[in-house]
Amino acid sequence: MTEVARCGWASSNNELCNDYHDNEWGIPVHDDRLLFEMLILEGAQAGLKWELILRKRQGYRRAFHQFDVKKIAAMKDKDLESRLRDPEIIRNRLKVFAVRKNARAFITIQEEFGSFDSYIWQFVNGKPIVGNRKTSKDLPATSQLSDKVSKDLKKRGMSFVGSTIIHAFLQAVGLINDHITSCFRYAQLVGKGK
């Protein structure tokens, strides 16, 4: 049986990463709950491997009310302190408290734009940017777009939204299609595949 051609970071025997790559990464997301989840998970990854975050994803969902922003925004300090003892999430104080801070800013953005989806997709005029990268080495860690979005999110009060984190977020939720051109998902996501 022929092995499926994937992006370099997913071309391993790691079923968790392969499943995420094949079924989520780079697919345009328009659901505010999932957009918030991915924003938080990408921030949690700062300095860590993505595989670790994927392994802790269910723990994050449980610890943070399935990423219900209103419930998270209402969390008290004592609720967040208890999360710091939860081995199923990354127990970094700044990252844990940023979840609530970001939920509050996220709600403000929803109120201003009608949805976070409307806010974030305006940066690409509603259409994904196609990277046309030949190899994983061609993938940038940041972009002018991630710089712009990062700056705006920080201005709106969010934390753990630096340009590198935001670039990864934009790739994950499909605003940027950075599947390498030889990856089977690349053609599917630009409408050339089946």
N, C-alpha and C positions, 0 to 999 in steps of 0.2 A: 504494500500500500504506500502511495506517495504521501510524503509529509506536506502539510499545508504551508505555504509561504506566509510568514508573519513578519511583523516588525521585529528588529533585533532584540528589544527588551522582553519580548514575549516568546521568542523562539527557543524555548527550553522544554524540559519535561515537567515544568511547574504548572499543574492543572489549574490552580487558582488564578495565576496571572494570565494563562492562555484563555480561560473562560472569560475573564474580565476584558481582555483585549478583543476577543472574538464577538462578544455580545453587548459590550457597553462602550468601550473607549472610542471616542470620536463620533459616536452617533448623536446627532443633534437632539438636545434635551430642551423641552419647553415647559416642564413641570416644575413649579416653584419649590416644592418639597425636595425633589431630587437635585435641583440646582443648589439649594442650601446644603444638602447633605454633601455634595461633592466639594463645595467651597470649604466646608469644615474639614473634610477628610484630607483635602490637599494641604490645608494649613497644618493639620496634625502631622503630615508627612515631613514637614521641614526638618532636614537633617537626618532623616530615616529612610529606610527602603519602603517602596510602595507595597511590596508583598506583606510586610508587617501590618500596614494599615488595612489591607484587604482581609488579613486574618482577624483583625480587631473590629471589622465593620459591624458585625452583629452586636458586639458589645457597645459600640457607639450608638447604634439604633436604640438599644435597650436603655442605656444611660441617659440619652437625650430625647426621650419621648418620640421615637421614630422620626426625629427631626421636625417636629411640629414647632414652628418658630414662636407661636404665641405662648405655648407651654414653656419653652426654653427661656423666652424673654421674662417670664414671671418667676423663674427659679431664684431662690434666695441664696445668699452666700453659703449658708449651711448645707444646702443641696449640692452646691458645687464642691464644697469641702469634702462631702461624702464621696463624690466622684473621684477624688484624688486617691482614694483607697481601693478603687475598682481596678483589678488587674486586667480587665477586658478592654481597657482604653489606654491611651498614652497619658500617663499621670504627671504631666507637666503643668504646673499651676497656671502659667501664663496662657498656655493653649486651652486649658479647661475653662478658665474665666473668659477667654476670648469668644467661646461658643455663645455665651449669653450676650456679650457685648455686640457680637456680629448679628445675632438674632434681632436685637433691638434696632440696629441700623438697617437690617434687611426689611423689617416691617415698615420703617420710614420710607425706604425706597419703594416698596409695594404701594404705599399710600400715595406717593408722588406720581408714580408711573402706571399704576393700575395692577402691575405685577412685576416681579423681579425679571421674569422672562422678557417683558417689553423693554425694561431698562437695559439688560445685558445684550440682547440681540440688536439693539439700535447701533451698537458700536461697529457692527458688520453689515448694517443695512438689511438685517434679516436673512443673510445668505452666508454660509460657511466660506471661509478663506481656504483655498486648496494649496497646500504647501509644495506639492511636487518634489518631495525629497527622494533622492535616489538611495541613500543609506542612512542608517541611524546616526552616523557621524555628521550628517548634514542638518540634524535637528538643532535649532537654537534653544538656549535655555530661557531666553526672553525675546521680546519683539517690541516694536513701536506700539503695537496694539496692547500688549500686556503692560507696558509702561503707562499708557494712557488710562487703562481700566484700573490698574493698581493705584495710581495717583487719585483717581476719582473716588474709589472705595475708601481710601485712607481719609480723604477730605470728608467723607460721609460718616466717619467714625469707626471703621472696621480695623481689626488687627489681624496679623498673619495673612496679609494680602500683598506681600511684596511682588515685584514683577515676575520673579521665577515661579512663585506659587501660582500666581494668576495665569501665567503662560500654561502651566500644567493643567490648571482648571479649564482654560479655554480649549485646550486639546481634548480633555476628558469629556466635556459636554458638547463637543462638536462645532464650536465656533471656528476652530481651526482644524482642518483635516490634515494631520501630520503623519498619517500612515505612510510608510515608504511606498513608492510606486510599485514595487514588486510584491507587496503584501496583498493578499486576497481581499482584504477589507477596503483597500484604497479604491479599487474600481467600483465596488459595490456602493461606496459612499459618494462617489462623484457621478453615479448613475450609469456607469459603463458596464457594470457587472450584472449578474442575475440576482 
